[in-house]
Amino acid sequence: MSSRQRHTTSAVGSVTRRRFLAAGATAAAASTGLFAAPAFVRGRNLNEKLSIACIGVGGRGGSNLTAVSEEHIAVVCDVNGKNLAAAAAKHPQAKQFVDFRKVFDEAHKEFDAVVVSTCEHTHAFATLPALELGKHVYCEKPLTHGIYEARRVREAAAKAKVATQMGIQMHATENYRRVVELVQSGAVGPVREAHVWVSRAWGLQSEEAAAKYKDIVYVANRPTAADAVPEGLDWDLWVGPAPARPFSNVYFPGPKWYRWWDFGSGTMSDLGSHWNDLPFWALKLGAPKTIEAFGPPAHAEIAPASMSAVYEYEARGDMPAVKLSWHQGENKPEIWKQGGIPQQPNGVLFIGDKGMLLADYQKHTLLPAEKFTDFQTPAPTIPRVMSHHQEWLAACKSGGRCSADFEYSGLLTEANHLGNVAYRIGKKITWDAAAMKCVDCPEADPLIRRAYRQGWTL
């Protein structure tokens, strides 16, 4: 990852929103390699409000809407009438849409930027038109449903030269930035091994195990009988490009849907967006060389509850080759199971030649503690930001670049999806990033680029 990807457009420290935006403009102008602002933003007063279209305004989308509500909300869109009505009540000036395709066809002149908070399987379908129209885009994680879509979005963003950000809010925190600085300054020496583990087990479960999770409806296969469609929900639009099927309560409301391969990619792409982000950033990772996954036999319809994946990355600059292991559900690293580190339920472990660094969302620790008693922490090198959303808004107005833009997050998303590809085909794969293919593995092709339902194209 280049220095321009790591630098943000805002000032360090506690500032007012006005000072924050002004500082963002200064940082953007001073940094090298930043994108030039599009025509409608160049010369914009940084206190002027952006006009924003919010696509998906319930659940996480509602939180995103709130986070950008100091700007002018020009459009609200949702396939769920209840969500749409609630958003419209808060923003009566906004135009209302059910079908996001009509937002771009009929109202594209009304907004400068788009916040995409639909379900994973429609992210690319809402994001690509926005980029092609030259709009700034904030898209929830994971960036796309699959590898081909992530590549398309990443390439379109590079061409559009607009401000982009994937919704991985932990990326903006002091803790994550401090960990990146520690690793990259050599606090634990060269890192050749790293582990990520998450306790979430939302996936294919036995009936007994599913009973532990109140939000899981036990199901072994795709339902064929239809449940009553909730009032106000346009089910056909919700399904979108995925294969059609009757409405069922096992898909809706969220987060049930993301356990199903047709709509989501399981815990790997969802929480992987947050947890793999830390080693991806700190170790300057990009495309892995090989990926191998372990777990129960792959189910045709539903992602696993527990699995592991091992990524091998080649040397990058002055950083050595590294092996990154992902563990979810009941799976944990051996060093965790043997009591070699504190047994916290979720974490990231960097194993360096001079020691280890253990982190989670809120904190980090250098291990063994006695070895770092007199350790002098390095000075901060990564600018701090007020929030993930504010970093994006400042970049929209200044022509700057976000730290989790689609170049960075597109590569992260591709890597996460490759863990699922290796798991589903059941063998170690070698990744040819330039060709976007698994070497000598044609059976992976449909998982890299899937077919869409008639009427839906990218």
FIPAVEX-504378 format. One record per residue (C-alpha): residue in three letters; z, x, y. Coordinates in steps of 0.2 Angstrom, whole numbers, plus 5000, padded with zeros to 4 digits. Layout:
N
+-------+------+------+------+
! zator !    Z !    X !    Y !
+-------+------+------+------+
!   ala !    Z !    X !    Y !
...
+-------+------+------+------+
//
This chain:
458
+-------+------+------+------+
! zator !    Z !    X !    Y !
+-------+------+------+------+
!   met ! 5000 ! 5000 ! 5000 !
!   ser ! 4995 ! 5007 ! 5017 !
!   ser ! 5007 ! 5009 ! 5032 !
!   arg ! 4998 ! 4995 ! 5041 !
!   gln ! 5003 ! 4983 ! 5027 !
!   arg ! 5022 ! 4988 ! 5028 !
!   his ! 5023 ! 4987 ! 5047 !
!   thr ! 5026 ! 4970 ! 5055 !
!   thr ! 5023 ! 4964 ! 5072 !
!   ser ! 5041 ! 4961 ! 5078 !
!   ala ! 5055 ! 4970 ! 5086 !
!   val ! 5071 ! 4977 ! 5077 !
!   gly ! 5087 ! 4968 ! 5081 !
!   ser ! 5093 ! 4951 ! 5087 !
!   val ! 5082 ! 4944 ! 5100 !
!   thr ! 5077 ! 4927 ! 5107 !
!   arg ! 5062 ! 4919 ! 5101 !
!   arg ! 5053 ! 4923 ! 5117 !
!   arg ! 5057 ! 4941 ! 5117 !
!   phe ! 5053 ! 4942 ! 5098 !
!   leu ! 5035 ! 4936 ! 5101 !
!   ala ! 5033 ! 4948 ! 5115 !
!   ala ! 5039 ! 4962 ! 5105 !
!   gly ! 5027 ! 4957 ! 5091 !
!   ala ! 5013 ! 4958 ! 5103 !
!   thr ! 5018 ! 4976 ! 5108 !
!   ala ! 5020 ! 4982 ! 5090 !
!   ala ! 5003 ! 4975 ! 5086 !
!   ala ! 4995 ! 4984 ! 5100 !
!   ala ! 5004 ! 5000 ! 5096 !
!   ser ! 5000 ! 5000 ! 5077 !
!   thr ! 4985 ! 5007 ! 5070 !
!   gly ! 4972 ! 4998 ! 5059 !
!   leu ! 4978 ! 4980 ! 5063 !
!   phe ! 4966 ! 4966 ! 5063 !
!   ala ! 4958 ! 4961 ! 5079 !
!   ala ! 4963 ! 4944 ! 5085 !
!   pro ! 4950 ! 4930 ! 5083 !
!   ala ! 4942 ! 4923 ! 5098 !
!   phe ! 4953 ! 4908 ! 5101 !
!   val ! 4969 ! 4919 ! 5100 !
!   arg ! 4964 ! 4935 ! 5110 !
!   gly ! 4972 ! 4933 ! 5127 !
!   arg ! 4983 ! 4919 ! 5122 !
!   asn ! 5000 ! 4917 ! 5130 !
!   leu ! 5013 ! 4921 ! 5117 !
!   asn ! 5024 ! 4907 ! 5123 !
!   glu ! 5009 ! 4895 ! 5121 !
!   lys ! 5011 ! 4884 ! 5105 !
!   leu ! 4999 ! 4885 ! 5091 !
!   ser ! 4991 ! 4869 ! 5084 !
!   ile ! 4995 ! 4869 ! 5065 !
!   ala ! 4989 ! 4858 ! 5050 !
!   cys ! 5002 ! 4856 ! 5037 !
!   ile ! 4995 ! 4852 ! 5020 !
!   gly ! 5008 ! 4847 ! 5008 !
!   val ! 5024 ! 4841 ! 5017 !
!   gly ! 5036 ! 4836 ! 5004 !
!   gly ! 5049 ! 4847 ! 4995 !
!   arg ! 5045 ! 4865 ! 4999 !
!   gly ! 5031 ! 4859 ! 5011 !
!   gly ! 5044 ! 4849 ! 5021 !
!   ser ! 5054 ! 4865 ! 5023 !
!   asn ! 5039 ! 4874 ! 5029 !
!   leu ! 5035 ! 4860 ! 5041 !
!   thr ! 5052 ! 4862 ! 5048 !
!   ala ! 5051 ! 4881 ! 5050 !
!   val ! 5035 ! 4879 ! 5061 !
!   ser ! 5040 ! 4863 ! 5070 !
!   glu ! 5042 ! 4872 ! 5086 !
!   glu ! 5023 ! 4874 ! 5087 !
!   his ! 5012 ! 4859 ! 5089 !
!   ile ! 5009 ! 4850 ! 5073 !
!   ala ! 4992 ! 4843 ! 5074 !
!   val ! 4989 ! 4837 ! 5056 !
!   val ! 5000 ! 4832 ! 5041 !
!   cys ! 4993 ! 4829 ! 5024 !
!   asp ! 5000 ! 4824 ! 5007 !
!   val ! 4994 ! 4815 ! 4992 !
!   asn ! 5011 ! 4807 ! 4991 !
!   gly ! 5012 ! 4793 ! 5003 !
!   lys ! 5031 ! 4794 ! 5005 !
!   asn ! 5030 ! 4812 ! 5010 !
!   leu ! 5016 ! 4809 ! 5022 !
!   ala ! 5026 ! 4794 ! 5030 !
!   ala ! 5042 ! 4805 ! 5032 !
!   ala ! 5032 ! 4819 ! 5040 !
!   ala ! 5022 ! 4807 ! 5052 !
!   ala ! 5039 ! 4799 ! 5058 !
!   lys ! 5044 ! 4817 ! 5064 !
!   his ! 5028 ! 4821 ! 5071 !
!   pro ! 5019 ! 4805 ! 5077 !
!   gln ! 5006 ! 4814 ! 5087 !
!   ala ! 4999 ! 4822 ! 5071 !
!   lys ! 4984 ! 4815 ! 5062 !
!   gln ! 4987 ! 4810 ! 5045 !
!   phe ! 4977 ! 4813 ! 5029 !
!   val ! 4979 ! 4811 ! 5010 !
!   asp ! 4964 ! 4822 ! 5005 !
!   phe ! 4965 ! 4839 ! 5012 !
!   arg ! 4947 ! 4841 ! 5010 !
!   lys ! 4945 ! 4828 ! 5024 !
!   val ! 4956 ! 4839 ! 5035 !
!   phe ! 4943 ! 4852 ! 5036 !
!   asp ! 4928 ! 4840 ! 5037 !
!   glu ! 4935 ! 4829 ! 5050 !
!   ala ! 4949 ! 4838 ! 5060 !
!   his ! 4945 ! 4857 ! 5059 !
!   lys ! 4943 ! 4857 ! 5078 !
!   glu ! 4961 ! 4851 ! 5080 !
!   phe ! 4971 ! 4866 ! 5074 !
!   asp ! 4972 ! 4885 ! 5074 !
!   ala ! 4982 ! 4888 ! 5059 !
!   val ! 4986 ! 4880 ! 5042 !
!   val ! 5002 ! 4880 ! 5031 !
!   val ! 4997 ! 4876 ! 5013 !
!   ser ! 5012 ! 4869 ! 5002 !
!   thr ! 5002 ! 4860 ! 4989 !
!   cys ! 5005 ! 4863 ! 4970 !
!   glu ! 4999 ! 4879 ! 4963 !
!   his ! 4983 ! 4873 ! 4955 !
!   thr ! 4976 ! 4867 ! 4972 !
!   his ! 4982 ! 4882 ! 4983 !
!   ala ! 4965 ! 4891 ! 4983 !
!   phe ! 4956 ! 4875 ! 4987 !
!   ala ! 4966 ! 4872 ! 5003 !
!   thr ! 4967 ! 4890 ! 5008 !
!   leu ! 4948 ! 4896 ! 5006 !
!   pro ! 4941 ! 4882 ! 5018 !
!   ala ! 4954 ! 4887 ! 5031 !
!   leu ! 4949 ! 4905 ! 5030 !
!   glu ! 4931 ! 4902 ! 5030 !
!   leu ! 4934 ! 4892 ! 5046 !
!   gly ! 4943 ! 4907 ! 5054 !
!   lys ! 4960 ! 4898 ! 5053 !
!   his ! 4977 ! 4908 ! 5051 !
!   val ! 4985 ! 4903 ! 5034 !
!   tyr ! 5002 ! 4903 ! 5027 !
!   cys ! 5002 ! 4899 ! 5009 !
!   glu ! 5016 ! 4896 ! 4997 !
!   lys ! 5019 ! 4907 ! 4982 !
!   pro ! 5011 ! 4910 ! 4970 !
!   leu ! 4995 ! 4912 ! 4981 !
!   thr ! 4984 ! 4905 ! 4968 !
!   his ! 4983 ! 4898 ! 4951 !
!   gly ! 4974 ! 4912 ! 4943 !
!   ile ! 4966 ! 4929 ! 4945 !
!   tyr ! 4949 ! 4924 ! 4951 !
!   glu ! 4956 ! 4913 ! 4964 !
!   ala ! 4967 ! 4927 ! 4970 !
!   arg ! 4953 ! 4939 ! 4972 !
!   arg ! 4942 ! 4926 ! 4981 !
!   val ! 4956 ! 4922 ! 4993 !
!   arg ! 4960 ! 4941 ! 4996 !
!   glu ! 4942 ! 4944 ! 5000 !
!   ala ! 4940 ! 4929 ! 5011 !
!   ala ! 4955 ! 4934 ! 5021 !
!   ala ! 4948 ! 4952 ! 5024 !
!   lys ! 4932 ! 4945 ! 5030 !
!   ala ! 4941 ! 4932 ! 5041 !
!   lys ! 4952 ! 4944 ! 5050 !
!   val ! 4966 ! 4931 ! 5053 !
!   ala ! 4985 ! 4932 ! 5051 !
!   thr ! 4990 ! 4927 ! 5033 !
!   gln ! 5006 ! 4927 ! 5024 !
!   met ! 5011 ! 4921 ! 5006 !
!   gly ! 5028 ! 4912 ! 5006 !
!   ile ! 5040 ! 4925 ! 4998 !
!   gln ! 5054 ! 4923 ! 5010 !
!   met ! 5065 ! 4937 ! 5003 !
!   his ! 5051 ! 4949 ! 5008 !
!   ala ! 5058 ! 4947 ! 5026 !
!   thr ! 5076 ! 4950 ! 5023 !
!   glu ! 5086 ! 4965 ! 5028 !
!   asn ! 5091 ! 4968 ! 5010 !
!   tyr ! 5074 ! 4970 ! 5003 !
!   arg ! 5068 ! 4981 ! 5017 !
!   arg ! 5083 ! 4992 ! 5015 !
!   val ! 5079 ! 4994 ! 4996 !
!   val ! 5061 ! 4998 ! 5000 !
!   glu ! 5067 ! 5012 ! 5012 !
!   leu ! 5079 ! 5019 ! 5000 !
!   val ! 5066 ! 5020 ! 4986 !
!   gln ! 5052 ! 5027 ! 4997 !
!   ser ! 5064 ! 5040 ! 5005 !
!   gly ! 5068 ! 5047 ! 4988 !
!   ala ! 5086 ! 5041 ! 4987 !
!   val ! 5085 ! 5040 ! 4968 !
!   gly ! 5071 ! 5053 ! 4966 !
!   pro ! 5054 ! 5049 ! 4958 !
!   val ! 5054 ! 5032 ! 4949 !
!   arg ! 5046 ! 5032 ! 4932 !
!   glu ! 5054 ! 5016 ! 4926 !
!   ala ! 5058 ! 4999 ! 4933 !
!   his ! 5065 ! 4983 ! 4927 !
!   val ! 5065 ! 4965 ! 4933 !
!   trp ! 5074 ! 4951 ! 4925 !
!   val ! 5077 ! 4933 ! 4929 !
!   ser ! 5088 ! 4920 ! 4920 !
!   arg ! 5077 ! 4905 ! 4924 !
!   ala ! 5071 ! 4897 ! 4907 !
!   trp ! 5060 ! 4883 ! 4913 !
!   gly ! 5046 ! 4882 ! 4900 !
!   leu ! 5043 ! 4877 ! 4882 !
!   gln ! 5060 ! 4874 ! 4875 !
!   ser ! 5067 ! 4867 ! 4859 !
!   glu ! 5074 ! 4849 ! 4861 !
!   glu ! 5092 ! 4856 ! 4860 !
!   ala ! 5089 ! 4869 ! 4873 !
!   ala ! 5080 ! 4857 ! 4884 !
!   ala ! 5096 ! 4846 ! 4885 !
!   lys ! 5104 ! 4860 ! 4894 !
!   tyr ! 5093 ! 4858 ! 4909 !
!   lys ! 5094 ! 4841 ! 4918 !
!   asp ! 5077 ! 4843 ! 4926 !
!   ile ! 5068 ! 4846 ! 4910 !
!   val ! 5060 ! 4832 ! 4900 !
!   tyr ! 5058 ! 4838 ! 4882 !
!   val ! 5040 ! 4837 ! 4876 !
!   ala ! 5030 ! 4847 ! 4863 !
!   asn ! 5012 ! 4843 ! 4868 !
!   arg ! 5002 ! 4834 ! 4882 !
!   pro ! 5007 ! 4816 ! 4883 !
!   thr ! 4993 ! 4803 ! 4879 !
!   ala ! 5002 ! 4787 ! 4885 !
!   ala ! 5003 ! 4784 ! 4904 !
!   asp ! 5019 ! 4781 ! 4913 !
!   ala ! 5018 ! 4770 ! 4929 !
!   val ! 5011 ! 4780 ! 4944 !
!   pro ! 5024 ! 4781 ! 4958 !
!   glu ! 5020 ! 4770 ! 4973 !
!   gly ! 5011 ! 4779 ! 4986 !
!   leu ! 5005 ! 4794 ! 4975 !
!   asp ! 4986 ! 4797 ! 4973 !
!   trp ! 4987 ! 4804 ! 4955 !
!   asp ! 4968 ! 4808 ! 4954 !
!   leu ! 4970 ! 4819 ! 4970 !
!   trp ! 4986 ! 4827 ! 4964 !
!   val ! 4977 ! 4832 ! 4948 !
!   gly ! 4963 ! 4839 ! 4958 !
!   pro ! 4953 ! 4853 ! 4949 !
!   ala ! 4963 ! 4852 ! 4934 !
!   pro ! 4958 ! 4843 ! 4918 !
!   ala ! 4961 ! 4824 ! 4920 !
!   arg ! 4975 ! 4815 ! 4911 !
!   pro ! 4986 ! 4800 ! 4912 !
!   phe ! 5000 ! 4801 ! 4924 !
!   ser ! 5017 ! 4806 ! 4915 !
!   asn ! 5034 ! 4809 ! 4921 !
!   val ! 5033 ! 4826 ! 4913 !
!   tyr ! 5022 ! 4832 ! 4927 !
!   phe ! 5029 ! 4824 ! 4942 !
!   pro ! 5039 ! 4826 ! 4953 !
!   gly ! 5041 ! 4845 ! 4954 !
!   pro ! 5045 ! 4857 ! 4948 !
!   lys ! 5041 ! 4850 ! 4931 !
!   trp ! 5022 ! 4853 ! 4934 !
!   tyr ! 5022 ! 4872 ! 4935 !
!   arg ! 5028 ! 4873 ! 4916 !
!   trp ! 5010 ! 4867 ! 4912 !
!   trp ! 4996 ! 4879 ! 4911 !
!   asp ! 4984 ! 4867 ! 4919 !
!   phe ! 4995 ! 4865 ! 4935 !
!   gly ! 5005 ! 4881 ! 4935 !
!   ser ! 5009 ! 4898 ! 4927 !
!   gly ! 5027 ! 4896 ! 4922 !
!   thr ! 5041 ! 4907 ! 4928 !
!   met ! 5031 ! 4923 ! 4928 !
!   ser ! 5020 ! 4918 ! 4943 !
!   asp ! 5033 ! 4908 ! 4952 !
!   leu ! 5048 ! 4919 ! 4952 !
!   gly ! 5038 ! 4934 ! 4949 !
!   ser ! 5031 ! 4932 ! 4967 !
!   his ! 5049 ! 4934 ! 4973 !
!   trp ! 5056 ! 4947 ! 4961 !
!   asn ! 5041 ! 4958 ! 4957 !
!   asp ! 5038 ! 4959 ! 4975 !
!   leu ! 5052 ! 4971 ! 4977 !
!   pro ! 5046 ! 4985 ! 4965 !
!   phe ! 5028 ! 4981 ! 4970 !
!   trp ! 5032 ! 4985 ! 4988 !
!   ala ! 5044 ! 4999 ! 4985 !
!   leu ! 5033 ! 5008 ! 4973 !
!   lys ! 5017 ! 5005 ! 4982 !
!   leu ! 5009 ! 4996 ! 4967 !
!   gly ! 4992 ! 4988 ! 4966 !
!   ala ! 4982 ! 4985 ! 4950 !
!   pro ! 4990 ! 4990 ! 4934 !
!   lys ! 4981 ! 5000 ! 4920 !
!   thr ! 4988 ! 4991 ! 4905 !
!   ile ! 4999 ! 4976 ! 4902 !
!   glu ! 5007 ! 4970 ! 4886 !
!   ala ! 5018 ! 4955 ! 4883 !
!   phe ! 5031 ! 4949 ! 4871 !
!   gly ! 5038 ! 4932 ! 4866 !
!   pro ! 5036 ! 4917 ! 4855 !
!   pro ! 5019 ! 4912 ! 4850 !
!   ala ! 5009 ! 4906 ! 4865 !
!   his ! 5008 ! 4887 ! 4867 !
!   ala ! 4991 ! 4880 ! 4872 !
!   glu ! 4998 ! 4868 ! 4885 !
!   ile ! 5015 ! 4875 ! 4891 !
!   ala ! 5022 ! 4891 ! 4898 !
!   pro ! 5036 ! 4900 ! 4889 !
!   ala ! 5054 ! 4899 ! 4893 !
!   ser ! 5058 ! 4917 ! 4888 !
!   met ! 5046 ! 4931 ! 4888 !
!   ser ! 5044 ! 4950 ! 4893 !
!   ala ! 5029 ! 4959 ! 4900 !
!   val ! 5027 ! 4978 ! 4902 !
!   tyr ! 5015 ! 4985 ! 4915 !
!   glu ! 5009 ! 5003 ! 4916 !
!   tyr ! 5004 ! 5009 ! 4933 !
!   glu ! 4995 ! 5026 ! 4936 !
!   ala ! 5001 ! 5039 ! 4949 !
!   arg ! 5000 ! 5033 ! 4967 !
!   gly ! 4999 ! 5047 ! 4980 !
!   asp ! 5016 ! 5057 ! 4978 !
!   met ! 5023 ! 5044 ! 4967 !
!   pro ! 5022 ! 5047 ! 4948 !
!   ala ! 5015 ! 5035 ! 4935 !
!   val ! 5028 ! 5021 ! 4932 !
!   lys ! 5032 ! 5008 ! 4919 !
!   leu ! 5037 ! 4991 ! 4926 !
!   ser ! 5045 ! 4978 ! 4914 !
!   trp ! 5047 ! 4960 ! 4917 !
!   his ! 5060 ! 4949 ! 4907 !
!   gln ! 5063 ! 4931 ! 4909 !
!   gly ! 5075 ! 4918 ! 4902 !
!   glu ! 5085 ! 4925 ! 4887 !
!   asn ! 5076 ! 4941 ! 4888 !
!   lys ! 5085 ! 4956 ! 4896 !
!   pro ! 5082 ! 4975 ! 4898 !
!   glu ! 5090 ! 4986 ! 4884 !
!   ile ! 5100 ! 4995 ! 4897 !
!   trp ! 5107 ! 4978 ! 4903 !
!   lys ! 5111 ! 4973 ! 4885 !
!   gln ! 5120 ! 4989 ! 4881 !
!   gly ! 5131 ! 4988 ! 4897 !
!   gly ! 5123 ! 5003 ! 4906 !
!   ile ! 5123 ! 4993 ! 4922 !
!   pro ! 5132 ! 4978 ! 4929 !
!   gln ! 5126 ! 4962 ! 4919 !
!   gln ! 5121 ! 4952 ! 4934 !
!   pro ! 5110 ! 4937 ! 4929 !
!   asn ! 5095 ! 4942 ! 4940 !
!   gly ! 5090 ! 4959 ! 4946 !
!   val ! 5078 ! 4973 ! 4949 !
!   leu ! 5082 ! 4991 ! 4943 !
!   phe ! 5074 ! 5006 ! 4949 !
!   ile ! 5077 ! 5021 ! 4937 !
!   gly ! 5074 ! 5038 ! 4946 !
!   asp ! 5076 ! 5056 ! 4942 !
!   lys ! 5091 ! 5057 ! 4953 !
!   gly ! 5100 ! 5040 ! 4949 !
!   met ! 5097 ! 5021 ! 4949 !
!   leu ! 5096 ! 5008 ! 4962 !
!   leu ! 5101 ! 4990 ! 4956 !
!   ala ! 5096 ! 4975 ! 4968 !
!   asp ! 5096 ! 4957 ! 4969 !
!   tyr ! 5091 ! 4945 ! 4983 !
!   gln ! 5107 ! 4948 ! 4993 !
!   lys ! 5113 ! 4966 ! 4989 !
!   his ! 5109 ! 4983 ! 4982 !
!   thr ! 5119 ! 4997 ! 4974 !
!   leu ! 5116 ! 5015 ! 4970 !
!   leu ! 5121 ! 5020 ! 4953 !
!   pro ! 5131 ! 5029 ! 4946 !
!   ala ! 5142 ! 5025 ! 4961 !
!   glu ! 5152 ! 5042 ! 4960 !
!   lys ! 5136 ! 5051 ! 4962 !
!   phe ! 5132 ! 5043 ! 4978 !
!   thr ! 5149 ! 5044 ! 4987 !
!   asp ! 5143 ! 5056 ! 5000 !
!   phe ! 5126 ! 5049 ! 5001 !
!   gln ! 5118 ! 5047 ! 5019 !
!   thr ! 5107 ! 5032 ! 5020 !
!   pro ! 5091 ! 5035 ! 5029 !
!   ala ! 5087 ! 5028 ! 5046 !
!   pro ! 5077 ! 5011 ! 5045 !
!   thr ! 5058 ! 5014 ! 5045 !
!   ile ! 5052 ! 4996 ! 5042 !
!   pro ! 5053 ! 4984 ! 5057 !
!   arg ! 5065 ! 4969 ! 5055 !
!   val ! 5059 ! 4952 ! 5058 !
!   met ! 5068 ! 4935 ! 5062 !
!   ser ! 5061 ! 4926 ! 5047 !
!   his ! 5045 ! 4926 ! 5036 !
!   his ! 5038 ! 4911 ! 5046 !
!   gln ! 5041 ! 4919 ! 5063 !
!   glu ! 5033 ! 4935 ! 5057 !
!   trp ! 5017 ! 4925 ! 5053 !
!   leu ! 5018 ! 4915 ! 5069 !
!   ala ! 5020 ! 4930 ! 5079 !
!   ala ! 5005 ! 4938 ! 5070 !
!   cys ! 4994 ! 4923 ! 5074 !
!   lys ! 4997 ! 4924 ! 5092 !
!   ser ! 4997 ! 4943 ! 5094 !
!   gly ! 4982 ! 4948 ! 5082 !
!   gly ! 4995 ! 4957 ! 5071 !
!   arg ! 4996 ! 4959 ! 5053 !
!   cys ! 5010 ! 4952 ! 5041 !
!   ser ! 5019 ! 4962 ! 5028 !
!   ala ! 5015 ! 4950 ! 5014 !
!   asp ! 4998 ! 4946 ! 5020 !
!   phe ! 4984 ! 4940 ! 5007 !
!   glu ! 4979 ! 4958 ! 5004 !
!   tyr ! 4996 ! 4963 ! 4998 !
!   ser ! 5001 ! 4946 ! 4990 !
!   gly ! 4984 ! 4944 ! 4982 !
!   leu ! 4986 ! 4960 ! 4972 !
!   leu ! 5004 ! 4955 ! 4968 !
!   thr ! 4998 ! 4938 ! 4962 !
!   glu ! 4984 ! 4946 ! 4951 !
!   ala ! 4997 ! 4957 ! 4943 !
!   asn ! 5009 ! 4943 ! 4939 !
!   his ! 4995 ! 4932 ! 4932 !
!   leu ! 4990 ! 4947 ! 4921 !
!   gly ! 5007 ! 4946 ! 4912 !
!   asn ! 5003 ! 4928 ! 4907 !
!   val ! 4985 ! 4933 ! 4901 !
!   ala ! 4992 ! 4947 ! 4890 !
!   tyr ! 5005 ! 4935 ! 4883 !
!   arg ! 4993 ! 4921 ! 4880 !
!   ile ! 4980 ! 4931 ! 4871 !
!   gly ! 4994 ! 4941 ! 4861 !
!   lys ! 4988 ! 4959 ! 4863 !
!   lys ! 4989 ! 4974 ! 4875 !
!   ile ! 4976 ! 4973 ! 4888 !
!   thr ! 4968 ! 4987 ! 4899 !
!   trp ! 4963 ! 4980 ! 4916 !
!   asp ! 4947 ! 4985 ! 4925 !
!   ala ! 4951 ! 4979 ! 4942 !
!   ala ! 4934 ! 4982 ! 4950 !
!   ala ! 4925 ! 4972 ! 4937 !
!   met ! 4939 ! 4959 ! 4936 !
!   lys ! 4939 ! 4960 ! 4917 !
!   cys ! 4950 ! 4965 ! 4902 !
!   val ! 4942 ! 4979 ! 4894 !
!   asp ! 4934 ! 4974 ! 4877 !
!   cys ! 4943 ! 4958 ! 4878 !
!   pro ! 4931 ! 4943 ! 4881 !
!   glu ! 4944 ! 4931 ! 4875 !
!   ala ! 4953 ! 4934 ! 4891 !
!   asp ! 4938 ! 4928 ! 4902 !
!   pro ! 4943 ! 4910 ! 4903 !
!   leu ! 4961 ! 4914 ! 4908 !
!   ile ! 4954 ! 4925 ! 4922 !
!   arg ! 4942 ! 4912 ! 4929 !
!   arg ! 4944 ! 4894 ! 4923 !
!   ala ! 4932 ! 4880 ! 4923 !
!   tyr ! 4936 ! 4866 ! 4936 !
!   arg ! 4935 ! 4847 ! 4934 !
!   gln ! 4918 ! 4839 ! 4940 !
!   gly ! 4918 ! 4837 ! 4959 !
!   trp ! 4929 ! 4852 ! 4962 !
!   thr ! 4922 ! 4869 ! 4966 !
!   leu ! 4927 ! 4885 ! 4976 !
+-------+------+------+------+
//
